[in-house]
Amino acid sequence: MRILIVDDHALLVEGLCNLLVSRGFDVVGTAGDGREGVEQALRLEPDLVLMDISMPRCDGLTATRLIKAQRPDMKIVMLTTSAEDEDLFEAIKSGACGYLLKSTRGAAFIEALHGLEEGIPPFSPGLAARLLREFAHLSEMGREGDAVKGKHGEAARVQLTERQTEVLRLVASGLTYKEVGEKLSLSDHTVRYHMSEIMEMLHLDNRSQVIAYAGKLGLETKEE
């Protein structure tokens, strides 16, 4: 995975580069603010942009919108200290496919990136549960149907197995695949397999839509 890091904290960027390279990832570039991040993303065409939110000249949310407007398929994951609902919801609306806090431990961070490689965008524990509640609320107001069904109007009528429903509920609550596996006595690989099957069955494109679907099913959970 070719990664671009956009963050104005030089020491953090250096440490993050060292961690990623040591785990086999290719850091193709770095940027110190959102404006430079947009320029680098369009020039380097990375597989993933790790984007901070609070930066000079151009913040990460604006930069995300600018990148997605020109490269809608480019994956952007917010990596930030902000756990505020407003930033979380706005990041997803802007096109980010994941949201990780800088307090995340190194091993969990690398696990999240491997999950992203398999098509499952990452969220720090507890944040996915907030999204679930927000999507469920919007659904009740009749404004979230399109995000759940997308162009596949039959998605909401697909029947999941009991095991798939339980995996969906736990993942939507913000647990890592390892934690879900421990709760259900399953391997990480099996949990990933179930999530891939769920997304394929429901014809959903990303984890935000999966969380929205969980909200439609009423699979609301408390934060861990």
Beta strands, then each sheet from edge to edge (+ up, - down):
strand 1: 2-6
strand 2: 26-31
strand 3: 48-51
strand 4: 75-80
strand 5: 98-101
sheet 1: 2+ 1+ 3+ 4+ 5+
end
